[in-house]
């Protein structure tokens, strides 16, 4: 089982949010990042990891 590292996950969210390409991302990806912030702040690890998996799937498939 992987150990959950709060600081690493928070670093992931802030890096994605502050990246230059963030302003050009589709709305759903920005909403998912917002949801990730909420879930992480409440330490809902199971839901956080499920939503992060969705975000990464959206990130790998550009939809233009």
HELIX and SHEET records of a PDB file:
HELIX    1   1 UNK A    6  UNK A   17  1                                  12    
HELIX    2   2 UNK A   20  UNK A   24  5                                   5    
HELIX    3   3 UNK A   27  UNK A   41  1                                  15    
HELIX    4   4 UNK A   45  UNK A   60  1                                  16    
END                                                                             
